[in-house]
């Protein structure tokens, strides 16, 4: 929860700059509605979308420029790094889920 005294974050320090996430996304032709933004910082924005009790997390890495320097490449680099980490953990997660 953000306190009433907290200063708003300048757009240049958020992942999407002055843009915002869509209020609705489609996953497998189902319309998911934005419910909550968990984090919006310099590197990424992470949010919860929901449809009929099903939930998905959307994470968008850096898209906005900073001080006139394009930083979309930073977002691509971070997304690749994160995808690689998840791929390495895939077997661990599958074994853990299979044990439950």
Buried (B, 14 or more C-beta within 10 A) or exposed (E): EEEEEEEEEEEEEBBBBEEEBEEEBEEEEEEBEBEEEEEBEBBBBBBBBEBEEEEBEBBBBBBBEEEEEEBEEBBEEBBEEEEEEEEEEEEEEEEEEEEE
